[in-house]
């Protein structure tokens, strides 16, 4: 139980676990390790099974806390069954429990029983981005005045630096709408849209915010995150998406607090 509660890495044997202890801890098909014994040397199968179950349940609870919208979409029973398979396949590798589940969206994508919900993995990716944004470093956000201080002829060459909390999640499905509808506790109506939606996740102050990006803004932001100058990023977005509007994209990012600094490109 200590491993799950404290978030200790189950792939690191610095704690001196007996050989075969960790595989048996996560897989009920494995026998109780030979060195695990009860009073007077008796087999400890029942006690070990209780310990194994407690660790697994704790890790499933951690996934449920990190992916509440995903669980609401699937229902608790489905989610916990799916999470149990993930726990067996991917034990924690970090002593920080909030890091656990980083590869859960990819697991959902190939989970056989979730194939009828092809958008579910992207909803989980938004939730993972939400958690990362929540734990990101604090930093001031870029103001419109800082951007306006550059001469118009120099704007093409400036580099816009992302805020530490900024995350981009692209989806071929209406993942932002599904996420938003299921993140709260209110009733969820029928979702009519089938259009692809790309999410901008930020935490400009205390609260994490999730926005649906306008057309082409995902390409623009992706280029900015790669440290491309503003002019080059805008050209790439315009070439890939004729509907892209530079002014709208910049306003959305400034309002969301997605940018932290601006500097002259080298």
Backbone torsions as a table, in degrees:
resi	resn	phi	psi	omega
1	UNK	NA	-33.7	-178.5
2	UNK	-59.2	-37.8	-178.4
3	UNK	-61.8	-45.1	-179.0
4	UNK	-72.3	-39.7	-175.8
5	UNK	-66.9	-41.0	-176.5
6	UNK	-92.4	-4.8	179.6
7	UNK	74.1	30.4	-179.2
8	UNK	-73.4	146.0	-179.8
9	UNK	-70.3	125.3	179.0
10	UNK	-85.5	-4.0	176.4
11	UNK	-100.2	1.3	179.7
12	UNK	-110.4	117.1	-176.2
13	UNK	-92.0	25.3	178.9
14	UNK	-65.3	-15.4	179.1
15	UNK	-83.4	-5.0	177.4
16	UNK	77.9	32.4	175.8
17	UNK	-60.9	144.8	174.2
18	UNK	-61.0	153.5	178.8
19	UNK	-58.3	133.7	-179.7
20	UNK	83.6	-0.3	-175.9
21	UNK	-68.4	-48.4	-175.6
22	UNK	-66.0	-47.6	176.5
23	UNK	-56.4	-41.6	179.8
24	UNK	-68.7	-28.5	-178.8
25	UNK	-65.8	-33.1	-175.4
26	UNK	-104.0	-14.2	-177.1
27	UNK	-120.5	108.8	-179.2
28	UNK	-66.0	-12.0	176.4
29	UNK	-77.1	-14.4	179.0
30	UNK	-84.5	146.0	178.0
31	UNK	-72.6	159.2	174.7
32	UNK	-61.6	130.0	179.4
33	UNK	-53.2	141.0	-174.3
34	UNK	-60.7	-32.4	-176.6
35	UNK	-81.0	-5.1	176.8
36	UNK	-90.4	114.5	-175.2
37	UNK	-136.3	156.1	177.8
38	UNK	-93.4	-163.4	179.3
39	UNK	-58.7	140.1	178.5
40	UNK	57.0	30.5	173.2
41	UNK	77.1	7.8	179.7
42	UNK	-71.4	155.1	177.6
43	UNK	-60.3	144.4	-176.0
44	UNK	-115.1	38.3	-176.0
45	UNK	-58.1	-46.9	-176.9
46	UNK	-66.0	-44.8	-179.6
47	UNK	-64.5	-40.2	179.7
48	UNK	-66.5	-36.8	177.9
49	UNK	-63.2	-38.3	177.0
50	UNK	-64.1	-45.2	179.3
51	UNK	-61.7	-45.7	179.4
52	UNK	-58.7	-45.5	-178.9
53	UNK	-64.2	-40.4	179.9
54	UNK	-62.9	-41.7	179.0
55	UNK	-64.6	-46.6	-179.2
56	UNK	-62.0	-45.0	179.6
57	UNK	-62.0	-40.0	179.5
58	UNK	-62.9	-40.4	179.2
59	UNK	-70.8	-37.1	175.2
60	UNK	-63.9	-40.8	177.0
61	UNK	-61.2	-38.2	178.5
62	UNK	-64.0	-40.0	177.2
63	UNK	-67.3	-40.2	178.6
64	UNK	-62.5	-37.8	178.8
65	UNK	-69.5	-32.2	-178.2
66	UNK	-83.0	-23.7	-174.7
67	UNK	-128.8	59.2	-175.9
68	UNK	-67.0	-36.8	179.2
69	UNK	-67.7	-40.6	177.8
70	UNK	-60.1	-43.2	179.9
71	UNK	-66.8	-36.1	-179.8
72	UNK	-67.7	-35.6	177.8
73	UNK	-63.8	-46.5	-173.2
74	UNK	-84.0	-24.8	-168.6
75	UNK	92.7	148.6	-172.8
76	UNK	-63.2	-42.1	-176.6
77	UNK	-63.7	-45.3	178.6
78	UNK	-62.3	-45.8	-177.5
79	UNK	-60.4	-46.4	-175.8
80	UNK	-68.1	-34.0	176.1
81	UNK	-66.8	-43.2	178.1
82	UNK	-64.4	-43.0	-179.8
83	UNK	-64.1	-33.2	179.3
84	UNK	-63.2	-41.6	176.8
85	UNK	-63.8	-38.6	179.3
86	UNK	-65.1	-41.8	179.9
87	UNK	-59.8	-42.5	179.8
88	UNK	-66.7	-36.0	-177.8
89	UNK	-79.9	-37.3	-174.3
90	UNK	-129.3	86.5	175.7
91	UNK	-70.3	162.6	179.3
92	UNK	-58.9	141.4	176.2
93	UNK	-118.3	-1.1	-178.2
94	UNK	-127.3	145.2	175.0
95	UNK	-71.9	-8.5	178.0
96	UNK	-93.9	112.3	-173.0
97	UNK	-66.0	-28.5	179.9
98	UNK	-67.2	-17.2	176.0
99	UNK	-75.2	-19.3	-176.6
100	UNK	-68.8	140.0	-179.4
101	UNK	94.1	7.5	-179.8
102	UNK	-61.8	-32.0	179.8
103	UNK	-100.2	11.4	178.9
104	UNK	-63.5	-42.4	177.1
105	UNK	-57.7	-41.2	178.2
106	UNK	-64.9	-35.8	176.2
107	UNK	-63.5	-43.8	179.3
108	UNK	-59.4	-38.6	-177.0
109	UNK	-60.1	-31.1	-179.2
110	UNK	-109.8	7.7	178.5
111	UNK	-74.7	121.6	-171.3
112	UNK	-54.3	-43.7	-172.2
113	UNK	-82.1	-1.0	176.3
114	UNK	-103.9	6.1	-176.7
115	UNK	-65.1	-23.2	177.3
116	UNK	-75.3	-7.9	178.2
117	UNK	-122.8	70.2	-172.8
118	UNK	-63.8	-16.9	179.6
119	UNK	-88.7	-7.3	-173.4
120	UNK	-63.2	-38.8	-179.5
121	UNK	-62.7	-36.7	179.5
122	UNK	-71.5	-34.4	173.1
123	UNK	-60.7	-43.0	177.8
124	UNK	-65.1	-35.6	177.8
125	UNK	-64.0	-38.0	176.7
126	UNK	-64.9	-40.9	179.0
127	UNK	-65.4	-38.2	176.9
128	UNK	-65.1	-41.0	177.1
129	UNK	-64.2	-37.4	176.8
130	UNK	-59.1	-45.7	-179.0
131	UNK	-66.3	-41.0	177.8
132	UNK	-64.1	-40.9	178.2
133	UNK	-63.9	-38.3	179.6
134	UNK	-61.4	-37.6	-176.7
135	UNK	-93.7	1.7	-177.8
136	UNK	-69.6	161.2	179.6
137	UNK	-66.2	149.5	174.5
138	UNK	-75.8	147.0	176.6
139	UNK	-163.4	149.4	174.5
140	UNK	-64.2	151.8	177.5
141	UNK	-96.4	154.5	178.8
142	UNK	-71.8	132.9	178.2
143	UNK	-99.0	156.0	176.4
144	UNK	-57.5	-30.6	-178.2
145	UNK	-66.4	-36.6	178.6
146	UNK	-64.8	-38.9	178.8
147	UNK	-70.3	-37.9	-178.8
148	UNK	-70.6	-13.9	-178.5
149	UNK	-74.0	-13.9	178.0
150	UNK	-87.5	138.7	175.4
151	UNK	-59.2	147.2	-176.2
152	UNK	-56.1	-39.1	-177.7
153	UNK	-70.5	-14.7	-178.6
154	UNK	-97.5	-8.0	-173.6
155	UNK	-65.7	-30.5	-178.8
156	UNK	-60.3	-29.0	-173.4
157	UNK	-99.5	-0.8	-179.1
158	UNK	-75.9	153.4	176.1
159	UNK	-112.3	124.9	179.1
160	UNK	-95.9	121.7	-177.7
161	UNK	-94.1	132.4	-177.3
162	UNK	-72.2	149.0	171.5
163	UNK	-66.5	146.5	-178.9
164	UNK	-55.8	-25.1	-178.0
165	UNK	-87.4	-8.4	-172.8
166	UNK	-68.4	129.7	176.9
167	UNK	-134.7	144.5	178.0
168	UNK	-119.7	127.5	177.4
169	UNK	-125.6	114.8	177.6
170	UNK	-92.6	144.3	179.2
171	UNK	-146.3	143.1	173.6
172	UNK	-85.6	4.3	-176.9
173	UNK	-127.1	167.9	177.7
174	UNK	-75.5	57.0	-171.8
175	UNK	-66.6	-34.7	-179.7
176	UNK	-66.2	-44.0	178.7
177	UNK	-62.3	-43.7	-179.9
178	UNK	-65.8	-43.2	177.2
179	UNK	-59.1	-50.4	-176.4
180	UNK	-62.7	-37.7	-178.3
181	UNK	-69.4	-28.0	-174.1
182	UNK	-106.4	-3.1	-178.2
183	UNK	-75.3	-30.2	-178.8
184	UNK	-91.4	-163.5	-177.4
185	UNK	-112.1	-2.8	-178.9
186	UNK	-75.1	170.9	-179.9
187	UNK	-64.7	146.5	179.9
188	UNK	-108.1	117.4	178.2
189	UNK	-84.6	-179.2	178.6
190	UNK	-68.2	131.5	178.4
191	UNK	-94.1	113.8	-173.0
192	UNK	-86.4	-34.0	-174.5
193	UNK	-67.3	145.0	175.2
194	UNK	-123.9	7.1	-176.0
195	UNK	-73.8	146.0	174.1
196	UNK	-60.8	144.4	179.0
197	UNK	-135.7	135.7	178.0
198	UNK	-111.6	135.2	-173.3
199	UNK	-102.7	136.2	168.7
200	UNK	-107.8	118.6	-178.1
201	UNK	-113.1	125.4	-177.8
202	UNK	-141.2	165.5	171.7
203	UNK	-141.3	77.3	-176.7
204	UNK	-68.6	-24.3	179.3
205	UNK	-135.1	-116.3	-177.3
206	UNK	-92.0	-29.0	-172.5
207	UNK	-105.3	140.6	174.6
208	UNK	-78.1	137.1	179.9
209	UNK	-123.1	140.8	178.4
210	UNK	-122.6	123.8	179.7
211	UNK	-123.4	149.6	172.1
212	UNK	-87.1	126.2	-177.0
213	UNK	-78.8	145.2	174.8
214	UNK	-71.0	167.2	-176.2
215	UNK	-54.2	132.2	176.6
216	UNK	80.8	-13.7	-177.4
217	UNK	-68.1	-25.8	177.2
218	UNK	-67.4	-38.8	177.3
219	UNK	-66.4	-43.8	179.3
220	UNK	-60.8	-48.7	-178.9
221	UNK	-66.0	-40.3	178.1
222	UNK	-58.3	-39.5	177.6
223	UNK	-67.8	-40.3	178.1
224	UNK	-63.5	-39.5	179.0
225	UNK	-65.3	-21.4	176.2
226	UNK	-91.7	11.4	177.0
227	UNK	68.1	27.8	173.2
228	UNK	-75.8	145.3	174.8
229	UNK	-61.3	156.1	-175.4
230	UNK	-57.0	-44.0	-178.8
231	UNK	-62.0	-44.1	179.1
232	UNK	-66.2	-41.5	179.2
233	UNK	-63.6	-40.4	179.0
234	UNK	-66.5	-40.4	179.6
235	UNK	-64.5	-41.1	178.7
236	UNK	-63.5	-43.8	-179.9
237	UNK	-65.0	-41.2	179.9
238	UNK	-65.6	-37.3	-179.2
239	UNK	-68.8	-34.6	-177.3
240	UNK	-88.1	-24.1	-177.2
241	UNK	-139.9	103.8	-179.2
242	UNK	-60.0	-22.3	-179.3
243	UNK	-82.5	-4.4	-175.8
244	UNK	-62.5	134.1	177.2
245	UNK	-124.3	114.7	-174.2
246	UNK	-62.2	-45.9	-177.4
247	UNK	-60.4	-43.2	179.8
248	UNK	-63.3	-43.5	-178.7
249	UNK	-62.0	-44.3	-179.5
250	UNK	-65.3	-42.0	179.0
251	UNK	-60.9	-44.6	179.4
252	UNK	-59.3	-43.6	-176.8
253	UNK	-71.3	-36.7	176.9
254	UNK	-67.6	-43.5	179.9
255	UNK	-65.0	-33.3	-179.2
256	UNK	-81.0	-10.9	-176.3
257	UNK	71.7	32.0	-176.3
258	UNK	-80.0	-13.2	-175.8
259	UNK	-117.5	147.3	-176.6
260	UNK	-117.0	-28.1	-175.1
261	UNK	-157.2	161.7	175.1
262	UNK	-134.2	138.0	178.8
263	UNK	-144.7	158.2	177.7
264	UNK	-71.4	131.5	179.2
265	UNK	-67.5	152.7	-178.2
266	UNK	-85.6	NA	NA
